Amino acid sequence: MTEVSVVIPTKNEGKSIGECIEKIQKVFNEHHIDGEILVADNSTDNTPKIAKSMRAKVIVQDEHGYGNF
């Protein structure tokens, strides 16, 4: 069972998403945490492709903003 889920909301974070995911994975590894990284994405750049290549789960939202449930 997954112990920790980290959710990263993204919109065109292609320049930094890789570094963020690497840092989270490093903490998971150093502390022997069974964790997952979820990327809630609304990007038009390569953010989801990078996240998927680093084993993060990418969730694409149909609607934008806090008011959409």
MIDOSE-1310 file (N, C-alpha, C; in nm, 2 decimals, decimal comma, always signed):
residues 69
mtev	+0,08/-0,12/+0,00/+0,00/+0,00/+0,00/+0,09/+0,12/+0,00; +0,05/+0,22/-0,08/+0,13/+0,35/-0,09/+0,11/+0,42/+0,05; +0,23/+0,47/+0,10/+0,23/+0,54/+0,23/+0,21/+0,69/+0,21; +0,26/+0,74/+0,10/+0,26/+0,89/+0,07/+0,22/+0,92/-0,07
svvi	+0,13/+1,01/-0,09/+0,11/+1,06/-0,23/+0,14/+1,21/-0,23; +0,22/+1,24/-0,33/+0,25/+1,38/-0,35/+0,18/+1,43/-0,48; +0,10/+1,53/-0,47/+0,03/+1,59/-0,58/+0,09/+1,72/-0,62; +0,13/+1,73/-0,75/+0,19/+1,85/-0,80/+0,09/+1,90/-0,91
ptkn	+0,03/+2,02/-0,88/-0,05/+2,08/-0,99/+0,04/+2,15/-1,09; +0,02/+2,13/-1,22/+0,11/+2,19/-1,31/+0,04/+2,26/-1,43; +0,11/+2,36/-1,48/+0,07/+2,42/-1,60/+0,19/+2,48/-1,67; +0,24/+2,41/-1,77/+0,36/+2,45/-1,84/+0,48/+2,46/-1,76
egks	+0,51/+2,35/-1,69/+0,63/+2,35/-1,59/+0,74/+2,27/-1,65; +0,75/+2,26/-1,79/+0,85/+2,17/-1,85/+0,99/+2,20/-1,81; +1,02/+2,32/-1,78/+1,16/+2,36/-1,74/+1,20/+2,31/-1,60; +1,10/+2,29/-1,51/+1,13/+2,25/-1,37/+1,07/+2,12/-1,32
igec	+0,98/+2,06/-1,39/+0,91/+1,94/-1,34/+1,01/+1,83/-1,31; +1,10/+1,81/-1,40/+1,20/+1,70/-1,38/+1,28/+1,71/-1,25; +1,32/+1,83/-1,22/+1,40/+1,86/-1,10/+1,31/+1,83/-0,98; +1,18/+1,88/-0,98/+1,09/+1,86/-0,87/+1,07/+1,71/-0,84
ieki	+1,04/+1,63/-0,95/+1,02/+1,49/-0,94/+1,14/+1,42/-0,88; +1,26/+1,46/-0,93/+1,39/+1,40/-0,88/+1,40/+1,42/-0,73; +1,37/+1,54/-0,69/+1,39/+1,57/-0,54/+1,29/+1,48/-0,46; +1,17/+1,47/-0,51/+1,07/+1,39/-0,43/+1,12/+1,24/-0,43
qkvf	+1,16/+1,19/-0,55/+1,21/+1,05/-0,55/+1,33/+1,03/-0,46; +1,41/+1,13/-0,45/+1,53/+1,11/-0,36/+1,49/+1,10/-0,22; +1,39/+1,18/-0,18/+1,34/+1,17/-0,04/+1,28/+1,03/-0,02; +1,19/+0,99/-0,11/+1,13/+0,86/-0,10/+1,24/+0,75/-0,08
nehh	+1,34/+0,75/-0,16/+1,45/+0,65/-0,16/+1,53/+0,66/-0,03; +1,57/+0,78/+0,01/+1,65/+0,80/+0,13/+1,58/+0,75/+0,26; +1,45/+0,77/+0,26/+1,37/+0,74/+0,38/+1,29/+0,61/+0,37; +1,31/+0,54/+0,26/+1,25/+0,41/+0,24/+1,09/+0,43/+0,24
idge	+1,05/+0,53/+0,17/+0,90/+0,56/+0,17/+0,84/+0,50/+0,04; +0,73/+0,43/+0,06/+0,66/+0,38/-0,06/+0,56/+0,49/-0,10; +0,61/+0,57/-0,19/+0,53/+0,68/-0,23/+0,50/+0,69/-0,38; +0,40/+0,78/-0,41/+0,37/+0,80/-0,55/+0,36/+0,95/-0,58
ilva	+0,39/+0,98/-0,70/+0,39/+1,12/-0,74/+0,27/+1,14/-0,85; +0,18/+1,22/-0,82/+0,07/+1,25/-0,91/+0,08/+1,39/-0,96; +0,08/+1,40/-1,09/+0,09/+1,53/-1,16/-0,05/+1,57/-1,21; -0,12/+1,67/-1,15/-0,25/+1,72/-1,20/-0,21/+1,82/-1,31
dnst	-0,23/+1,79/-1,43/-0,17/+1,87/-1,54/-0,27/+1,94/-1,63; -0,24/+2,07/-1,66/-0,32/+2,15/-1,76/-0,22/+2,21/-1,85; -0,12/+2,15/-1,89/-0,01/+2,21/-1,97/-0,03/+2,19/-2,12; +0,03/+2,28/-2,19/+0,04/+2,28/-2,34/+0,18/+2,25/-2,38
dntp	+0,27/+2,24/-2,29/+0,41/+2,21/-2,32/+0,44/+2,06/-2,30; +0,57/+2,03/-2,27/+0,61/+1,89/-2,26/+0,61/+1,84/-2,11; +0,54/+1,91/-2,02/+0,54/+1,88/-1,88/+0,48/+1,73/-1,86; +0,37/+1,69/-1,92/+0,32/+1,56/-1,89/+0,41/+1,45/-1,95
kiak	+0,48/+1,47/-2,06/+0,57/+1,38/-2,12/+0,69/+1,36/-2,03; +0,74/+1,46/-1,97/+0,86/+1,45/-1,88/+0,81/+1,38/-1,76; +0,70/+1,41/-1,70/+0,65/+1,35/-1,58/+0,63/+1,20/-1,60; +0,57/+1,16/-1,71/+0,54/+1,02/-1,74/+0,67/+0,95/-1,75
smra	+0,77/+1,01/-1,82/+0,90/+0,94/-1,84/+0,97/+0,92/-1,71; +0,94/+0,99/-1,60/+1,00/+0,98/-1,47/+0,91/+0,90/-1,37; +0,81/+0,82/-1,43/+0,73/+0,73/-1,36/+0,62/+0,80/-1,27; +0,60/+0,93/-1,29/+0,49/+1,00/-1,22/+0,36/+0,96/-1,29
kviv	+0,25/+0,96/-1,22/+0,12/+0,94/-1,27/+0,06/+1,08/-1,31; +0,02/+1,09/-1,44/-0,03/+1,22/-1,49/-0,18/+1,21/-1,50; -0,24/+1,31/-1,44/-0,39/+1,32/-1,44/-0,42/+1,45/-1,52; -0,49/+1,44/-1,63/-0,53/+1,56/-1,71/-0,67/+1,59/-1,67
qdeh	-0,69/+1,72/-1,62/-0,82/+1,77/-1,58/-0,90/+1,82/-1,70; -1,02/+1,79/-1,71/-1,11/+1,84/-1,81/-1,14/+1,99/-1,79; -1,16/+2,03/-1,67/-1,20/+2,16/-1,64/-1,09/+2,23/-1,56; -1,08/+2,36/-1,57/-0,98/+2,44/-1,50/-1,04/+2,51/-1,37
gygn	-0,96/+2,53/-1,27/-1,00/+2,61/-1,16/-1,05/+2,53/-1,04; -1,06/+2,60/-0,93/-1,10/+2,54/-0,80/-1,25/+2,51/-0,80; -1,33/+2,58/-0,87/-1,48/+2,56/-0,87/-1,53/+2,44/-0,94; -1,44/+2,37/-1,01/-1,49/+2,25/-1,09/-1,48/+2,12/-1,01
f	-1,59/+2,07/-0,97/-1,59/+1,94/-0,90/-1,65/+1,83/-0,97
